[in-house]
Amino acid sequence: MTIDFALPADLEAHEPPETRGRARDDVRLLVGRRATGAVSHHRFRDLPDLLRPGDLLVVNTSATLPAAVRLDRIGVHFSTPVPDADDRLWLVELRRLAGKTTRPYSGGTPGEWIPLPGGATLTLVDRRTERLWRARLSTDVVPYLHRHGVPIRYGYVPRDQPTAAYQTVFAHDRATGGAEMPSAARPFTADLVTRLVSRGVLIAPITLHTGVASPEAHEPPYAERYEVPAATAALVRHVRAEGGRVIAVGTTAVRALETAATGGRVEPSTGWTNHVVTPETGVRAVDGLLTGLHEPRSSHLMMLDAIAGQDLLTSVYRAALDERYLWHEFGDVNLLIP
């Protein structure tokens, strides 16, 4: 069971705070504490005062690709490479252009080829899900996207934003990346990271490259590339052994750590994961979560339920709606801690 609610359109964040003259870390932070059920309201820049020395933040270093390529009537959203295939075979989603936004496009047939900008051709191979195709590009995908793509934008964002607006401070390798931003880390700034480290809060990296997550399709995650480095796995084990708290920054960090946890012990791990965290599976590697606010009936809410519990999660989302927190990648943030 997970919570259900109606999300008012005016609570959707339409643009980054920087476009309104504010810093990235000048968004709101809603804190829920599992031990007491208390809910409190802060600014994101207050985060160092809300954590303890010895707490470990696990962050996703994935960059955001300009993964959308637009034609006259349709667009192509490049999602992820196909596992165990060459670099030109990817899962893609076809979208019908509708004014300033896009809608799902149900057309396409196996073997059909679609001419793309720059002289490239995309050939549809077969459907893998109701909305995703396996498709082959006639050239290497990531370099092509950097030349001809733009960041994926959904209807609640009325105008294109530069690719830089979709990169987090932790995105160090732009030669690869995911289709969508690991947005829980977006409010971090270099100054805030410095303050966290100065307070004694630890930070360790994982990588998980996300595929497309269209808001029209509330479906479980599919296989995505991830890596939990040896140093991160060792630090997670050390912090937990010393009684510290492991706090994942974003649902992607939870998925990577939980995939790497065997028998409750996080080990170095790399590959592909389609692990779904639910209240039934529980969590073995994380104690808390820093995350955005998720849409009604989103599968991510099952993960939040597993970490926070149904009662606290209901209280947090009720407070977010009552206090008019903003949703989506440019919106406000939620911290769930023990």
Contacts in CASP RR format, 6 or more apart in sequence:
PFRMAT RR
TARGET T0000
AUTHOR 0000-0000-0000
METHOD contacts of the structure
MODEL  1
MTIDFALPADLEAHEPPETRGRARDDVRLLVGRRATGAVSHHRFRDLPDL
LRPGDLLVVNTSATLPAAVRLDRIGVHFSTPVPDADDRLWLVELRRLAGK
TTRPYSGGTPGEWIPLPGGATLTLVDRRTERLWRARLSTDVVPYLHRHGV
PIRYGYVPRDQPTAAYQTVFAHDRATGGAEMPSAARPFTADLVTRLVSRG
VLIAPITLHTGVASPEAHEPPYAERYEVPAATAALVRHVRAEGGRVIAVG
TTAVRALETAATGGRVEPSTGWTNHVVTPETGVRAVDGLLTGLHEPRSSH
LMMLDAIAGQDLLTSVYRAALDERYLWHEFGDVNLLIP
1 279 0 8 1.000
1 305 0 8 1.000
1 310 0 8 1.000
2 297 0 8 1.000
2 301 0 8 1.000
2 302 0 8 1.000
2 305 0 8 1.000
2 310 0 8 1.000
2 313 0 8 1.000
3 296 0 8 1.000
3 301 0 8 1.000
3 305 0 8 1.000
3 310 0 8 1.000
3 313 0 8 1.000
3 314 0 8 1.000
3 317 0 8 1.000
4 296 0 8 1.000
4 297 0 8 1.000
5 296 0 8 1.000
5 317 0 8 1.000
5 321 0 8 1.000
6 296 0 8 1.000
7 295 0 8 1.000
7 296 0 8 1.000
7 327 0 8 1.000
8 321 0 8 1.000
9 156 0 8 1.000
11 321 0 8 1.000
11 324 0 8 1.000
11 325 0 8 1.000
11 326 0 8 1.000
11 327 0 8 1.000
12 156 0 8 1.000
12 326 0 8 1.000
12 327 0 8 1.000
12 328 0 8 1.000
13 156 0 8 1.000
13 326 0 8 1.000
13 327 0 8 1.000
13 328 0 8 1.000
13 329 0 8 1.000
13 330 0 8 1.000
13 331 0 8 1.000
13 332 0 8 1.000
14 156 0 8 1.000
14 157 0 8 1.000
14 158 0 8 1.000
14 330 0 8 1.000
15 157 0 8 1.000
15 158 0 8 1.000
15 159 0 8 1.000
15 161 0 8 1.000
15 330 0 8 1.000
16 24 0 8 1.000
16 161 0 8 1.000
16 165 0 8 1.000
16 330 0 8 1.000
17 23 0 8 1.000
17 24 0 8 1.000
17 26 0 8 1.000
17 27 0 8 1.000
17 330 0 8 1.000
17 331 0 8 1.000
18 24 0 8 1.000
18 165 0 8 1.000
19 161 0 8 1.000
23 45 0 8 1.000
23 189 0 8 1.000
24 186 0 8 1.000
24 187 0 8 1.000
24 188 0 8 1.000
24 189 0 8 1.000
25 43 0 8 1.000
25 44 0 8 1.000
25 45 0 8 1.000
25 187 0 8 1.000
25 188 0 8 1.000
25 189 0 8 1.000
25 191 0 8 1.000
25 192 0 8 1.000
26 43 0 8 1.000
26 44 0 8 1.000
26 45 0 8 1.000
27 43 0 8 1.000
27 44 0 8 1.000
27 187 0 8 1.000
27 326 0 8 1.000
27 331 0 8 1.000
27 332 0 8 1.000
27 333 0 8 1.000
28 41 0 8 1.000
28 42 0 8 1.000
28 43 0 8 1.000
28 44 0 8 1.000
28 325 0 8 1.000
28 326 0 8 1.000
28 332 0 8 1.000
28 333 0 8 1.000
29 41 0 8 1.000
29 42 0 8 1.000
29 43 0 8 1.000
29 44 0 8 1.000
29 46 0 8 1.000
29 47 0 8 1.000
29 50 0 8 1.000
29 332 0 8 1.000
29 333 0 8 1.000
29 334 0 8 1.000
29 335 0 8 1.000
30 39 0 8 1.000
30 40 0 8 1.000
30 41 0 8 1.000
30 42 0 8 1.000
30 293 0 8 1.000
30 316 0 8 1.000
30 319 0 8 1.000
30 320 0 8 1.000
30 323 0 8 1.000
30 325 0 8 1.000
30 332 0 8 1.000
30 333 0 8 1.000
30 334 0 8 1.000
30 335 0 8 1.000
31 39 0 8 1.000
31 40 0 8 1.000
31 41 0 8 1.000
31 42 0 8 1.000
31 50 0 8 1.000
31 334 0 8 1.000
31 335 0 8 1.000
31 336 0 8 1.000
31 337 0 8 1.000
32 38 0 8 1.000
32 39 0 8 1.000
32 40 0 8 1.000
32 308 0 8 1.000
32 312 0 8 1.000
32 315 0 8 1.000
32 316 0 8 1.000
32 334 0 8 1.000
32 335 0 8 1.000
32 336 0 8 1.000
32 337 0 8 1.000
33 39 0 8 1.000
33 40 0 8 1.000
33 312 0 8 1.000
33 337 0 8 1.000
33 338 0 8 1.000
34 308 0 8 1.000
34 309 0 8 1.000
34 312 0 8 1.000
34 336 0 8 1.000
34 337 0 8 1.000
34 338 0 8 1.000
35 338 0 8 1.000
37 311 0 8 1.000
37 312 0 8 1.000
37 315 0 8 1.000
39 312 0 8 1.000
39 315 0 8 1.000
39 316 0 8 1.000
39 319 0 8 1.000
41 319 0 8 1.000
41 323 0 8 1.000
42 50 0 8 1.000
44 187 0 8 1.000
44 192 0 8 1.000
44 332 0 8 1.000
44 333 0 8 1.000
45 192 0 8 1.000
47 192 0 8 1.000
47 196 0 8 1.000
47 290 0 8 1.000
47 335 0 8 1.000
48 192 0 8 1.000
48 195 0 8 1.000
48 196 0 8 1.000
48 198 0 8 1.000
48 199 0 8 1.000
48 201 0 8 1.000
50 335 0 8 1.000
50 337 0 8 1.000
51 57 0 8 1.000
51 196 0 8 1.000
51 199 0 8 1.000
51 201 0 8 1.000
51 247 0 8 1.000
52 201 0 8 1.000
52 244 0 8 1.000
52 245 0 8 1.000
53 199 0 8 1.000
53 200 0 8 1.000
53 201 0 8 1.000
54 200 0 8 1.000
54 201 0 8 1.000
54 202 0 8 1.000
54 239 0 8 1.000
54 242 0 8 1.000
54 244 0 8 1.000
54 245 0 8 1.000
55 201 0 8 1.000
55 202 0 8 1.000
55 239 0 8 1.000
55 244 0 8 1.000
55 245 0 8 1.000
55 246 0 8 1.000
55 247 0 8 1.000
56 201 0 8 1.000
56 202 0 8 1.000
56 203 0 8 1.000
56 204 0 8 1.000
56 235 0 8 1.000
56 236 0 8 1.000
56 239 0 8 1.000
56 244 0 8 1.000
56 245 0 8 1.000
56 246 0 8 1.000
56 247 0 8 1.000
57 196 0 8 1.000
57 201 0 8 1.000
57 202 0 8 1.000
57 203 0 8 1.000
57 204 0 8 1.000
57 247 0 8 1.000
57 249 0 8 1.000
57 290 0 8 1.000
58 203 0 8 1.000
58 204 0 8 1.000
58 205 0 8 1.000
58 206 0 8 1.000
58 232 0 8 1.000
58 236 0 8 1.000
58 246 0 8 1.000
58 247 0 8 1.000
58 248 0 8 1.000
58 249 0 8 1.000
58 253 0 8 1.000
58 257 0 8 1.000
58 286 0 8 1.000
59 168 0 8 1.000
59 170 0 8 1.000
59 185 0 8 1.000
59 188 0 8 1.000
59 203 0 8 1.000
59 204 0 8 1.000
59 205 0 8 1.000
59 206 0 8 1.000
59 249 0 8 1.000
59 253 0 8 1.000
60 168 0 8 1.000
60 170 0 8 1.000
60 182 0 8 1.000
60 185 0 8 1.000
60 205 0 8 1.000
60 206 0 8 1.000
60 207 0 8 1.000
60 208 0 8 1.000
60 249 0 8 1.000
60 250 0 8 1.000
60 252 0 8 1.000
60 253 0 8 1.000
60 256 0 8 1.000
61 170 0 8 1.000
61 171 0 8 1.000
61 172 0 8 1.000
61 173 0 8 1.000
61 205 0 8 1.000
61 206 0 8 1.000
61 207 0 8 1.000
62 171 0 8 1.000
62 177 0 8 1.000
62 178 0 8 1.000
62 182 0 8 1.000
62 207 0 8 1.000
62 208 0 8 1.000
62 209 0 8 1.000
62 210 0 8 1.000
62 252 0 8 1.000
63 167 0 8 1.000
63 171 0 8 1.000
63 172 0 8 1.000
63 173 0 8 1.000
63 174 0 8 1.000
63 176 0 8 1.000
63 177 0 8 1.000
63 178 0 8 1.000
64 151 0 8 1.000
64 163 0 8 1.000
64 166 0 8 1.000
64 167 0 8 1.000
64 171 0 8 1.000
64 177 0 8 1.000
64 178 0 8 1.000
64 179 0 8 1.000
64 180 0 8 1.000
64 181 0 8 1.000
64 182 0 8 1.000
65 78 0 8 1.000
65 142 0 8 1.000
65 145 0 8 1.000
65 146 0 8 1.000
65 151 0 8 1.000
65 177 0 8 1.000
65 178 0 8 1.000
65 179 0 8 1.000
66 145 0 8 1.000
66 146 0 8 1.000
66 149 0 8 1.000
66 150 0 8 1.000
66 151 0 8 1.000
66 163 0 8 1.000
67 77 0 8 1.000
67 78 0 8 1.000
67 79 0 8 1.000
67 145 0 8 1.000
67 149 0 8 1.000
67 151 0 8 1.000
67 152 0 8 1.000
67 178 0 8 1.000
67 179 0 8 1.000
67 180 0 8 1.000
67 212 0 8 1.000
68 75 0 8 1.000
68 76 0 8 1.000
68 77 0 8 1.000
68 78 0 8 1.000
68 95 0 8 1.000
68 149 0 8 1.000
68 150 0 8 1.000
68 151 0 8 1.000
68 152 0 8 1.000
68 153 0 8 1.000
69 75 0 8 1.000
69 76 0 8 1.000
69 78 0 8 1.000
69 116 0 8 1.000
69 117 0 8 1.000
69 145 0 8 1.000
69 148 0 8 1.000
69 149 0 8 1.000
69 150 0 8 1.000
70 97 0 8 1.000
70 149 0 8 1.000
70 150 0 8 1.000
71 97 0 8 1.000
71 114 0 8 1.000
71 116 0 8 1.000
71 117 0 8 1.000
72 97 0 8 1.000
73 96 0 8 1.000
73 97 0 8 1.000
74 94 0 8 1.000
74 95 0 8 1.000
74 96 0 8 1.000
74 97 0 8 1.000
74 105 0 8 1.000
74 114 0 8 1.000
75 94 0 8 1.000
75 95 0 8 1.000
75 96 0 8 1.000
75 97 0 8 1.000
75 102 0 8 1.000
75 105 0 8 1.000
76 92 0 8 1.000
76 93 0 8 1.000
76 94 0 8 1.000
76 95 0 8 1.000
76 114 0 8 1.000
76 116 0 8 1.000
76 122 0 8 1.000
76 135 0 8 1.000
77 92 0 8 1.000
77 93 0 8 1.000
77 94 0 8 1.000
77 95 0 8 1.000
77 152 0 8 1.000
77 179 0 8 1.000
77 212 0 8 1.000
77 214 0 8 1.000
78 90 0 8 1.000
78 91 0 8 1.000
78 92 0 8 1.000
78 141 0 8 1.000
78 145 0 8 1.000
78 179 0 8 1.000
79 90 0 8 1.000
79 91 0 8 1.000
79 92 0 8 1.000
79 93 0 8 1.000
79 132 0 8 1.000
79 179 0 8 1.000
79 211 0 8 1.000
79 212 0 8 1.000
80 90 0 8 1.000
80 91 0 8 1.000
80 178 0 8 1.000
80 179 0 8 1.000
80 209 0 8 1.000
80 211 0 8 1.000
80 222 0 8 1.000
80 223 0 8 1.000
80 224 0 8 1.000
80 225 0 8 1.000
81 87 0 8 1.000
81 89 0 8 1.000
81 90 0 8 1.000
81 91 0 8 1.000
81 141 0 8 1.000
81 225 0 8 1.000
82 89 0 8 1.000
82 90 0 8 1.000
82 91 0 8 1.000
82 134 0 8 1.000
83 223 0 8 1.000
83 272 0 8 1.000
87 140 0 8 1.000
87 141 0 8 1.000
87 142 0 8 1.000
88 136 0 8 1.000
88 137 0 8 1.000
88 138 0 8 1.000
88 139 0 8 1.000
88 140 0 8 1.000
88 141 0 8 1.000
89 125 0 8 1.000
89 134 0 8 1.000
89 135 0 8 1.000
89 136 0 8 1.000
90 134 0 8 1.000
90 135 0 8 1.000
90 136 0 8 1.000
90 137 0 8 1.000
90 141 0 8 1.000
91 128 0 8 1.000
91 132 0 8 1.000
91 133 0 8 1.000
91 134 0 8 1.000
91 135 0 8 1.000
91 211 0 8 1.000
91 222 0 8 1.000
92 122 0 8 1.000
92 132 0 8 1.000
92 133 0 8 1.000
92 135 0 8 1.000
93 104 0 8 1.000
93 131 0 8 1.000
93 132 0 8 1.000
93 133 0 8 1.000
93 212 0 8 1.000
93 214 0 8 1.000
94 105 0 8 1.000
94 107 0 8 1.000
94 108 0 8 1.000
94 133 0 8 1.000
95 102 0 8 1.000
95 103 0 8 1.000
95 104 0 8 1.000
95 105 0 8 1.000
96 102 0 8 1.000
96 103 0 8 1.000
96 104 0 8 1.000
96 105 0 8 1.000
100 155 0 8 1.000
100 158 0 8 1.000
100 159 0 8 1.000
101 153 0 8 1.000
101 154 0 8 1.000
101 155 0 8 1.000
102 154 0 8 1.000
102 155 0 8 1.000
103 216 0 8 1.000
104 131 0 8 1.000
104 214 0 8 1.000
104 216 0 8 1.000
104 217 0 8 1.000
108 124 0 8 1.000
108 133 0 8 1.000
109 124 0 8 1.000
110 124 0 8 1.000
110 125 0 8 1.000
110 126 0 8 1.000
110 127 0 8 1.000
111 123 0 8 1.000
111 124 0 8 1.000
111 125 0 8 1.000
112 123 0 8 1.000
112 124 0 8 1.000
113 121 0 8 1.000
113 122 0 8 1.000
113 123 0 8 1.000
113 124 0 8 1.000
114 121 0 8 1.000
114 122 0 8 1.000
114 123 0 8 1.000
114 124 0 8 1.000
115 121 0 8 1.000
116 122 0 8 1.000
116 137 0 8 1.000
116 148 0 8 1.000
117 148 0 8 1.000
118 147 0 8 1.000
118 148 0 8 1.000
119 138 0 8 1.000
120 137 0 8 1.000
120 138 0 8 1.000
120 139 0 8 1.000
120 144 0 8 1.000
120 148 0 8 1.000
121 137 0 8 1.000
121 138 0 8 1.000
122 135 0 8 1.000
122 136 0 8 1.000
122 137 0 8 1.000
122 138 0 8 1.000
123 135 0 8 1.000
123 136 0 8 1.000
123 138 0 8 1.000
124 133 0 8 1.000
124 134 0 8 1.000
124 135 0 8 1.000
125 133 0 8 1.000
125 134 0 8 1.000
125 135 0 8 1.000
125 136 0 8 1.000
126 133 0 8 1.000
126 134 0 8 1.000
127 133 0 8 1.000
127 134 0 8 1.000
128 134 0 8 1.000
129 219 0 8 1.000
129 222 0 8 1.000
130 217 0 8 1.000
131 214 0 8 1.000
131 217 0 8 1.000
132 212 0 8 1.000
132 222 0 8 1.000
137 144 0 8 1.000
142 175 0 8 1.000
142 176 0 8 1.000
142 177 0 8 1.000
150 160 0 8 1.000
150 163 0 8 1.000
151 160 0 8 1.000
151 161 0 8 1.000
151 163 0 8 1.000
151 165 0 8 1.000
151 166 0 8 1.000
151 181 0 8 1.000
152 179 0 8 1.000
152 180 0 8 1.000
152 212 0 8 1.000
153 160 0 8 1.000
153 161 0 8 1.000
154 214 0 8 1.000
154 215 0 8 1.000
154 328 0 8 1.000
156 328 0 8 1.000
157 328 0 8 1.000
157 330 0 8 1.000
166 181 0 8 1.000
166 329 0 8 1.000
167 174 0 8 1.000
167 181 0 8 1.000
168 181 0 8 1.000
168 182 0 8 1.000
168 183 0 8 1.000
168 185 0 8 1.000
168 186 0 8 1.000
168 188 0 8 1.000
169 185 0 8 1.000
169 188 0 8 1.000
169 189 0 8 1.000
169 190 0 8 1.000
169 193 0 8 1.000
170 185 0 8 1.000
170 188 0 8 1.000
170 205 0 8 1.000
176 209 0 8 1.000
177 209 0 8 1.000
178 209 0 8 1.000
178 210 0 8 1.000
178 211 0 8 1.000
179 209 0 8 1.000
179 210 0 8 1.000
179 211 0 8 1.000
179 212 0 8 1.000
180 210 0 8 1.000
180 211 0 8 1.000
180 212 0 8 1.000
180 213 0 8 1.000
180 329 0 8 1.000
181 329 0 8 1.000
182 208 0 8 1.000
182 210 0 8 1.000
182 249 0 8 1.000
182 250 0 8 1.000
182 252 0 8 1.000
182 253 0 8 1.000
183 250 0 8 1.000
183 292 0 8 1.000
183 328 0 8 1.000
183 329 0 8 1.000
183 330 0 8 1.000
184 249 0 8 1.000
184 250 0 8 1.000
184 251 0 8 1.000
184 253 0 8 1.000
184 290 0 8 1.000
184 291 0 8 1.000
184 292 0 8 1.000
184 333 0 8 1.000
185 249 0 8 1.000
185 250 0 8 1.000
186 329 0 8 1.000
186 330 0 8 1.000
187 333 0 8 1.000
188 249 0 8 1.000
193 203 0 8 1.000
196 203 0 8 1.000
197 203 0 8 1.000
202 235 0 8 1.000
202 239 0 8 1.000
204 231 0 8 1.000
204 232 0 8 1.000
204 235 0 8 1.000
204 236 0 8 1.000
205 229 0 8 1.000
205 232 0 8 1.000
206 226 0 8 1.000
206 227 0 8 1.000
206 228 0 8 1.000
206 229 0 8 1.000
206 232 0 8 1.000
206 252 0 8 1.000
206 253 0 8 1.000
206 256 0 8 1.000
206 257 0 8 1.000
207 225 0 8 1.000
207 226 0 8 1.000
207 227 0 8 1.000
207 256 0 8 1.000
208 224 0 8 1.000
208 225 0 8 1.000
208 226 0 8 1.000
208 227 0 8 1.000
208 252 0 8 1.000
208 253 0 8 1.000
208 255 0 8 1.000
208 256 0 8 1.000
208 273 0 8 1.000
209 224 0 8 1.000
209 225 0 8 1.000
209 226 0 8 1.000
210 224 0 8 1.000
210 252 0 8 1.000
211 222 0 8 1.000
211 224 0 8 1.000
213 221 0 8 1.000
215 295 0 8 1.000
218 295 0 8 1.000
218 297 0 8 1.000
218 298 0 8 1.000
218 299 0 8 1.000
219 299 0 8 1.000
220 274 0 8 1.000
220 276 0 8 1.000
220 299 0 8 1.000
221 255 0 8 1.000
221 274 0 8 1.000
221 275 0 8 1.000
221 276 0 8 1.000
221 299 0 8 1.000
222 274 0 8 1.000
223 272 0 8 1.000
223 273 0 8 1.000
223 274 0 8 1.000
224 255 0 8 1.000
224 272 0 8 1.000
224 273 0 8 1.000
224 274 0 8 1.000
225 271 0 8 1.000
225 272 0 8 1.000
226 255 0 8 1.000
226 256 0 8 1.000
226 259 0 8 1.000
226 269 0 8 1.000
226 270 0 8 1.000
226 271 0 8 1.000
226 272 0 8 1.000
226 273 0 8 1.000
227 256 0 8 1.000
227 269 0 8 1.000
227 270 0 8 1.000
227 271 0 8 1.000
228 256 0 8 1.000
228 257 0 8 1.000
228 259 0 8 1.000
228 260 0 8 1.000
228 266 0 8 1.000
228 267 0 8 1.000
228 268 0 8 1.000
228 269 0 8 1.000
228 270 0 8 1.000
229 268 0 8 1.000
230 268 0 8 1.000
232 266 0 8 1.000
233 260 0 8 1.000
233 266 0 8 1.000
233 267 0 8 1.000
233 268 0 8 1.000
233 269 0 8 1.000
236 246 0 8 1.000
236 257 0 8 1.000
236 266 0 8 1.000
236 285 0 8 1.000
237 265 0 8 1.000
237 266 0 8 1.000
239 245 0 8 1.000
239 246 0 8 1.000
240 246 0 8 1.000
240 287 0 8 1.000
244 287 0 8 1.000
245 287 0 8 1.000
245 288 0 8 1.000
245 337 0 8 1.000
245 338 0 8 1.000
246 257 0 8 1.000
246 285 0 8 1.000
246 286 0 8 1.000
246 287 0 8 1.000
246 288 0 8 1.000
247 286 0 8 1.000
247 287 0 8 1.000
247 288 0 8 1.000
247 289 0 8 1.000
247 290 0 8 1.000
247 335 0 8 1.000
247 337 0 8 1.000
248 254 0 8 1.000
248 257 0 8 1.000
248 286 0 8 1.000
248 288 0 8 1.000
248 289 0 8 1.000
248 290 0 8 1.000
249 290 0 8 1.000
250 289 0 8 1.000
250 290 0 8 1.000
250 291 0 8 1.000
250 292 0 8 1.000
251 289 0 8 1.000
251 291 0 8 1.000
251 300 0 8 1.000
251 303 0 8 1.000
253 286 0 8 1.000
254 277 0 8 1.000
254 283 0 8 1.000
254 285 0 8 1.000
254 286 0 8 1.000
254 289 0 8 1.000
254 303 0 8 1.000
254 307 0 8 1.000
255 273 0 8 1.000
255 275 0 8 1.000
255 277 0 8 1.000
256 269 0 8 1.000
256 273 0 8 1.000
257 266 0 8 1.000
257 285 0 8 1.000
257 286 0 8 1.000
258 275 0 8 1.000
258 277 0 8 1.000
258 281 0 8 1.000
258 283 0 8 1.000
258 284 0 8 1.000
258 285 0 8 1.000
258 286 0 8 1.000
259 269 0 8 1.000
259 273 0 8 1.000
259 275 0 8 1.000
260 266 0 8 1.000
260 267 0 8 1.000
260 268 0 8 1.000
260 269 0 8 1.000
260 285 0 8 1.000
261 267 0 8 1.000
261 284 0 8 1.000
261 285 0 8 1.000
263 284 0 8 1.000
264 284 0 8 1.000
264 285 0 8 1.000
266 285 0 8 1.000
276 299 0 8 1.000
276 302 0 8 1.000
276 303 0 8 1.000
277 283 0 8 1.000
277 302 0 8 1.000
277 303 0 8 1.000
277 306 0 8 1.000
277 307 0 8 1.000
278 302 0 8 1.000
278 303 0 8 1.000
278 305 0 8 1.000
278 306 0 8 1.000
279 302 0 8 1.000
279 305 0 8 1.000
279 306 0 8 1.000
279 309 0 8 1.000
279 310 0 8 1.000
281 306 0 8 1.000
282 306 0 8 1.000
283 306 0 8 1.000
283 307 0 8 1.000
286 307 0 8 1.000
287 337 0 8 1.000
287 338 0 8 1.000
288 307 0 8 1.000
288 335 0 8 1.000
288 336 0 8 1.000
288 337 0 8 1.000
288 338 0 8 1.000
289 303 0 8 1.000
289 304 0 8 1.000
289 307 0 8 1.000
289 308 0 8 1.000
289 335 0 8 1.000
289 336 0 8 1.000
290 333 0 8 1.000
290 334 0 8 1.000
290 335 0 8 1.000
290 336 0 8 1.000
291 300 0 8 1.000
291 304 0 8 1.000
291 333 0 8 1.000
291 334 0 8 1.000
291 336 0 8 1.000
292 327 0 8 1.000
292 331 0 8 1.000
292 332 0 8 1.000
292 333 0 8 1.000
292 334 0 8 1.000
293 317 0 8 1.000
293 320 0 8 1.000
293 325 0 8 1.000
293 326 0 8 1.000
293 327 0 8 1.000
293 328 0 8 1.000
293 331 0 8 1.000
293 332 0 8 1.000
293 333 0 8 1.000
293 334 0 8 1.000
294 300 0 8 1.000
294 301 0 8 1.000
294 304 0 8 1.000
294 327 0 8 1.000
295 327 0 8 1.000
301 313 0 8 1.000
304 313 0 8 1.000
304 336 0 8 1.000
305 313 0 8 1.000
307 336 0 8 1.000
308 316 0 8 1.000
308 336 0 8 1.000
312 336 0 8 1.000
313 336 0 8 1.000
316 334 0 8 1.000
316 336 0 8 1.000
319 325 0 8 1.000
320 332 0 8 1.000
320 334 0 8 1.000
325 331 0 8 1.000
325 332 0 8 1.000
326 332 0 8 1.000
END
